[in-house]
Amino acid sequence: MKFAELYNTGRTAISFELFPPRTERTLAELEERLPRLIALNPSLVTVTYGALGSTQGRTLEIASRIKNEYGIETAHHLTCVGSSREEISRILDEIQEHNIENIVALRGDPPRGETEFTPPRNGYSHGNQLVEHISRHGGFGIAVAGYPEKHIEAPDLETDLWNLKRKVDRGADVVITQLYYDNRSFYDFVERCRAIGIHQPIIPGLMPILNVEQIKRITSMCGATIPVELLRQLEDSGDDAERVHEIGITHTANQALDLLQHGVPGIHFYVLNRHFHIAEIMERIKPALK
């Protein structure tokens, strides 16, 4: 089932995002958790893509296993980083051979240690070019990223919004947002998108906070903000990890409940390859799901 159909069933599509582990130990941990994540009955699982060959093979391995062994729809992330146009076509062929019908198309971040994105030889510089390539190739539903608080490299909100419009116009079926912690940012973002003619489903992306320093680092890297009161509660918890987890889980569950009340077509959870927190969140929001 491709994105366009997935978000047009009349039911709220819950998706989980996983990342391919770098080591055998973390791979074994994910394999142990995977059945419990699948038991939460997500509509879709997306698997991120390691640039420059670091975990590319595992992305396809994990996505294929979820689709073909567990029968859950999957989306394979794909970026412009490190791949020529010919290599992108080869990768798309290989993904199709594994019965995967959806791609999350991203420009991708610069490789570790680099501050600016440099396109590969005979490759692409922008996400809209990758979307167009996938669309021409055919056979895939395509999701792209949206940024409620602006992409960190964009000079202003308007420029960033028109960058998104170019990706949508090249063939994207759905927009999945970067993480954020204030739903007003999401609702404002949707309103701005609709105003310039973006009518595809826009799916909010939520990341539960499990560690204060970790989320400070993540938000500083991607340009997202933590509301002042939420940050105060987290910092007041000190070294009490259980308290931090409870605050983080409660905040994300409340975000999700508010979004469901506003009729969003889906919610995308960045689950960080863990189980316990997303299981608790799913339990709390279950009565509101349709």
C-alpha positions as MATLAB code, in Angstrom:
seq = 'MKFAELYNTGRTAISFELFPPRTERTLAELEERLPRLIALNPSLVTVTYGALGSTQGRTLEIASRIKNEYGIETAHHLTCVGSSREEISRILDEIQEHNIENIVALRGDPPRGETEFTPPRNGYSHGNQLVEHISRHGGFGIAVAGYPEKHIEAPDLETDLWNLKRKVDRGADVVITQLYYDNRSFYDFVERCRAIGIHQPIIPGLMPILNVEQIKRITSMCGATIPVELLRQLEDSGDDAERVHEIGITHTANQALDLLQHGVPGIHFYVLNRHFHIAEIMERIKPALK';
ca = [
       0.000    0.000    0.000;
       1.473    3.299   -1.098;
       1.379    6.548    0.866;
      -1.539    8.051   -1.059;
      -3.752    5.102   -0.163;
      -2.379    4.677    3.352;
      -3.462    8.185    4.344;
      -6.844    7.911    2.660;
      -8.416    4.994    4.533;
     -10.440    7.032    7.029;
      -8.311    5.649    9.859;
      -5.438    7.389   11.612;
      -2.180    5.960   10.257;
       0.418    5.536   12.999;
       3.984    5.177   11.743;
       7.231    4.358   13.545;
      10.693    5.422   12.406;
      13.650    3.112   13.040;
      17.322    3.505   12.223;
      19.666    0.734   11.043;
      22.069   -0.264   13.849;
      25.788    0.189   13.281;
      26.997   -2.766   15.376;
      26.087   -6.422   15.749;
      25.106   -5.817   19.370;
      22.654   -3.023   18.577;
      21.322   -5.037   15.632;
      20.590   -7.922   17.993;
      18.831   -5.507   20.362;
      16.615   -4.227   17.555;
      15.814   -7.750   16.409;
      14.722   -8.550   19.968;
      12.513   -5.444   20.165;
      11.066   -5.641   16.681;
       8.283   -8.167   17.417;
       7.124   -6.012   20.350;
       7.085   -2.899   18.174;
       5.149   -4.726   15.463;
       2.673   -5.922   18.111;
       1.726   -2.256   18.657;
       0.151   -2.484   15.189;
       1.653    0.479   13.336;
       0.268    1.185    9.869;
       3.776    1.829    8.563;
       7.406    1.560    9.633;
      10.082    3.736    8.010;
      13.784    2.911    8.136;
      16.420    5.637    7.866;
      19.357    5.538    5.500;
      23.033    5.610    6.392;
      25.036    7.853    4.098;
      28.111    6.714    2.154;
      27.460    3.022    2.699;
      27.647    3.101    6.503;
      24.356    1.255    7.092;
      22.675    1.236    3.668;
      22.496   -2.537    3.409;
      20.887   -2.805    6.812;
      18.246   -0.241    5.863;
      17.017   -2.539    3.109;
      17.472   -5.647    5.250;
      15.329   -4.273    8.077;
      12.713   -2.700    5.800;
      12.387   -5.909    3.801;
      12.022   -8.022    6.918;
       9.254   -5.811    8.306;
       7.372   -5.868    4.997;
       7.882   -9.452    3.925;
       8.065  -11.332    7.232;
       5.758   -9.267    9.426;
       3.409   -7.986    6.706;
       3.655   -4.336    7.798;
       3.990   -1.609    5.190;
       7.444   -0.066    5.117;
       9.147    2.985    3.674;
      12.835    2.970    2.778;
      14.569    6.316    3.336;
      16.781    7.514    0.493;
      19.086   10.549    0.292;
      21.189   12.390   -2.267;
      24.338   11.813   -0.210;
      27.092    9.842   -1.902;
      25.076    8.411   -4.808;
      25.151    9.261   -8.493;
      21.975    9.216  -10.541;
      22.867    5.771  -11.868;
      23.427    4.468   -8.355;
      20.078    5.910   -7.219;
      18.335    4.042  -10.046;
      20.104    0.841   -9.057;
      19.086    1.294   -5.423;
      15.474    1.909   -6.417;
      15.454   -1.280   -8.499;
      16.818   -3.231   -5.542;
      14.212   -1.766   -3.187;
      11.433   -2.775   -5.585;
      12.812   -6.309   -5.755;
      12.097   -6.516   -2.014;
       8.428   -5.600   -2.503;
       8.802   -2.173   -0.863;
       6.498    0.473   -2.344;
       7.324    3.665   -0.414;
      10.332    5.979   -0.254;
      11.060    8.817    2.178;
      13.101   11.113   -0.083;
      15.572   13.496    1.593;
      18.518   15.564    0.494;
      20.392   14.234    3.511;
      22.844   15.795    5.929;
      26.508   16.428    5.128;
      28.726   13.474    6.094;
      30.149   13.549    9.601;
      32.873   16.149    9.918;
      31.592   18.305    7.050;
      29.560   21.488    7.505;
      28.199   21.972    3.990;
      26.401   19.592    1.659;
      28.421   18.731   -1.435;
      26.580   16.852   -4.180;
      28.248   13.685   -5.442;
      29.560   13.510   -8.993;
      26.600   13.195  -11.365;
      24.316   13.334   -8.342;
      21.772   15.727   -6.899;
      22.004   18.855   -4.774;
      18.381   19.153   -3.631;
      15.556   16.983   -2.402;
      13.197   18.053   -5.188;
      15.624   16.601   -7.753;
      15.615   13.264   -5.933;
      11.810   13.288   -5.764;
      11.614   13.911   -9.506;
      14.035   11.032  -10.162;
      11.969    8.633   -8.042;
       8.768    9.808   -9.685;
      10.215    9.198  -13.163;
      11.424    5.773  -12.079;
       7.867    4.906  -11.078;
       6.347    2.384   -8.709;
       6.776    4.230   -5.403;
       4.801    6.375   -3.041;
       6.974    9.315   -2.021;
       7.191   11.178    1.292;
       9.245   14.317    1.876;
      10.251   16.229    4.995;
       8.602   19.431    6.211;
       9.922   21.758    8.888;
       7.355   23.469   11.151;
      10.111   25.665   12.617;
      12.130   25.989    9.386;
      15.011   23.927    8.067;
      18.139   25.004    9.890;
      19.856   25.989    6.612;
      16.942   28.039    5.233;
      17.239   31.824    5.584;
      13.578   32.279    6.517;
      10.233   30.481    6.799;
       8.953   31.640    3.414;
      11.990   30.366    1.532;
      11.772   27.037    3.329;
       8.085   26.704    2.504;
       8.676   27.260   -1.206;
      11.463   24.672   -1.082;
       8.858   22.239    0.226;
       6.435   23.278   -2.518;
       9.053   22.382   -5.141;
       9.412   18.900   -3.635;
       5.660   18.397   -3.571;
       5.244   19.624   -7.130;
       7.850   17.106   -8.338;
       5.731   14.200   -7.139;
       5.568   13.843   -3.353;
       2.431   12.183   -1.975;
       2.823   13.141    1.677;
       4.809   15.459    3.950;
       6.229   14.144    7.251;
       7.448   16.812    9.630;
      10.611   17.117   11.595;
      10.227   16.697   15.348;
       8.767   19.628   17.306;
       7.306   20.088   20.798;
       4.565   22.701   20.461;
       1.535   21.747   18.365;
       0.900   25.397   17.557;
       3.991   25.214   15.361;
       2.444   22.325   13.448;
      -0.970   23.940   12.986;
       0.629   27.186   11.781;
       2.797   25.176    9.397;
      -0.198   23.352    7.919;
      -2.035   26.629    7.442;
       0.937   28.152    5.621;
       1.276   25.069    3.419;
      -2.382   25.138    2.414;
      -2.129   28.841    1.618;
       0.494   28.225   -1.090;
      -1.227   25.208   -2.616;
       0.246   22.229   -0.787;
      -2.752   19.920   -0.389;
      -1.056   16.573    0.312;
      -1.461   14.997    3.768;
       0.883   16.559    6.337;
       1.907   14.148    9.078;
       3.252   15.458   12.403;
       6.517   13.902   13.569;
       6.890   13.404   17.332;
       9.985   12.348   19.282;
       9.490   11.462   22.966;
      12.112   12.987   25.247;
      14.003   10.331   27.204;
      17.223   12.165   28.018;
      17.638   15.905   28.588;
      21.149   16.330   27.190;
      20.361   14.135   24.205;
      17.307   16.162   23.213;
      19.177   19.445   23.684;
      21.803   18.150   21.269;
      19.241   16.913   18.739;
      17.194   20.112   18.751;
      20.310   22.282   18.439;
      21.370   20.293   15.383;
      18.000   20.430   13.608;
      16.750   23.864   14.677;
      13.761   22.691   16.712;
      12.910   24.344   20.028;
      11.870   23.012   23.414;
       9.098   25.053   25.097;
      10.377   26.965   28.121;
       8.078   25.283   30.643;
       8.838   21.793   29.333;
      12.569   22.468   29.507;
      12.210   23.795   33.067;
      10.429   20.618   34.163;
      13.085   18.448   32.560;
      15.996   20.359   34.073;
      14.337   20.434   37.506;
      14.276   16.622   37.393;
      18.060   16.547   37.697;
      19.419   13.002   37.588;
      15.995   11.400   38.136;
      15.790    9.406   34.893;
      12.349    7.985   35.711;
      10.969   11.489   36.205;
      12.462   12.644   32.886;
      10.920    9.654   31.122;
       7.507   10.364   32.637;
       7.641   14.033   31.634;
       8.745   13.125   28.101;
       6.157   10.392   27.607;
       3.353   12.517   29.045;
       4.226   15.471   26.843;
       4.312   13.383   23.651;
       1.088   11.556   24.554;
      -0.638   14.897   25.169;
       0.670   16.218   21.866;
      -0.675   13.145   20.097;
      -4.094   13.358   21.778;
      -4.432   17.000   20.769;
      -3.440   16.173   17.189;
      -5.966   13.347   17.043;
      -8.687   15.693   18.276;
      -7.772   17.984   15.372;
      -8.251   15.137   12.893;
      -4.712   14.586   11.597;
      -4.506   11.749    9.043;
      -1.565   10.181   10.854;
       1.191   10.573   13.436;
       4.828    9.654   12.854;
       6.792    8.621   15.957;
      10.591    8.771   16.053;
      10.960    5.760   18.329;
      14.798    5.632   18.528;
      14.702    1.809   18.172;
      13.209    1.444   21.647;
       9.949   -0.086   22.793;
       8.896    0.783   26.322;
       8.158    4.479   25.771;
       6.213    4.100   22.545;
       4.222    1.229   24.078;
       3.193    3.512   26.946;
       2.290    6.336   24.563;
       0.226    4.017   22.354;
      -1.640    2.773   25.424;
      -2.486    6.327   26.448;
      -3.721    7.423   23.019;
      -5.491    4.168   22.082;
      -8.986    5.403   23.083;
      -8.644    8.381   20.716;
      -7.535    6.381   17.670;
     -10.053    5.691   14.934;
];
